Amino acid sequence: MPSRAGSTAVAVLAARPGISVTPLSLQVIGPRPRLVLSMLAGAVFLVLLIARPTSQASRCSQRHREREIAVRAALGASHSRIVRQLLAESLTSGRLLGLLGLLLPWRQSASSWP
């Protein structure tokens, strides 16, 4: 029932002079849906890049780094120092990949301007 009342109200408003009715999709997305879709693709890309460190590929690379970490510990590096190094590397790669995830949609949207 509410849908009939809503459609009737739109028909009455559209019939009045000086009142225009625009679709909600046009109000939300705007006249450039490609821009919105490319930004959405960039956001998905960013989420996938953030989720990557928990993937199997990261676990394999961590197994290869065990020897490097063991050598650092044998040379006298403390546990907190090793953790700080690994955290700094993760944050640096996350920032760079996040920047890449932001720049790719921006570049795509710049190329789609009329």
C-alpha positions in Angstrom: 0.0 0.0 0.0 2.6 2.6 0.8 4.2 2.2 -2.6 0.9 3.3 -4.3 0.6 6.3 -2.1 4.2 7.2 -2.8 3.8 6.9 -6.6 0.6 8.9 -6.4 2.3 11.7 -4.6 5.1 11.7 -7.2 2.6 11.9 -10.0 0.8 14.9 -8.2 4.1 16.7 -7.6 5.3 16.1 -11.2 2.0 17.5 -12.5 2.6 20.8 -10.8 4.5 23.5 -12.7 7.9 24.4 -11.4 8.5 21.1 -9.7 10.8 18.5 -11.1 11.2 14.9 -10.0 14.6 13.3 -10.3 15.4 9.6 -9.7 17.0 8.7 -6.4 19.8 7.0 -8.3 20.7 10.2 -10.1 20.7 12.1 -6.8 22.9 9.6 -5.0 25.3 8.6 -7.8 25.1 11.7 -9.9 25.5 12.1 -13.6 28.8 10.1 -13.7 28.2 6.5 -12.7 31.6 5.5 -14.1 33.4 7.7 -11.5 31.4 6.2 -8.7 32.0 2.6 -9.9 35.8 3.2 -10.4 36.0 4.7 -6.8 34.1 1.6 -5.6 36.5 -0.6 -7.4 39.4 1.3 -5.8 37.9 0.8 -2.4 37.5 -2.9 -3.0 41.1 -3.0 -4.3 42.2 -1.3 -1.1 40.3 -3.7 1.1 41.9 -6.6 -0.8 45.3 -5.1 -0.3 44.7 -4.7 3.4 43.5 -8.3 3.7 46.6 -9.6 1.9 48.9 -9.9 4.9 46.6 -12.6 6.4 46.7 -14.7 3.2 48.6 -17.8 2.6 51.2 -15.9 0.5 52.1 -13.8 3.6 52.5 -16.9 5.7 54.9 -18.4 3.2 57.0 -15.3 3.1 57.1 -15.2 6.9 58.5 -18.8 6.9 61.3 -17.5 4.7 62.0 -14.6 7.1 62.4 -16.9 10.1 66.1 -17.3 9.3 66.6 -13.5 9.1 64.8 -13.0 12.4 66.9 -15.8 14.0 70.1 -14.1 12.8 69.0 -10.8 14.2 68.1 -12.4 17.5 71.5 -14.2 17.6 73.3 -10.9 17.0 71.6 -9.4 20.1 68.4 -7.7 18.9 65.7 -7.7 21.5 62.3 -9.1 21.0 60.7 -5.7 21.0 63.2 -4.4 18.5 62.3 -7.2 16.1 58.6 -6.6 16.6 59.1 -2.9 15.9 60.9 -3.7 12.7 58.2 -6.0 11.5 55.5 -3.5 12.4 57.3 -0.7 10.6 57.6 -2.8 7.5 53.9 -3.7 7.6 52.8 -0.1 8.1 55.0 1.1 5.3 53.8 -1.4 2.8 50.2 -0.8 4.0 50.5 2.9 3.5 52.1 2.5 0.0 49.5 0.1 -1.1 46.7 2.2 0.3 48.1 5.2 -1.6 48.1 3.1 -4.7 44.5 2.1 -4.1 43.6 5.8 -3.8 45.6 6.9 -6.8 44.3 4.3 -9.3 40.6 5.4 -9.1 41.6 9.0 -9.2 43.6 8.5 -12.3 40.8 6.5 -13.8 38.3 9.2 -13.0 40.6 11.9 -14.4 40.7 10.0 -17.7 36.9 9.8 -17.9 36.2 13.5 -17.7 34.4 14.8 -20.8 
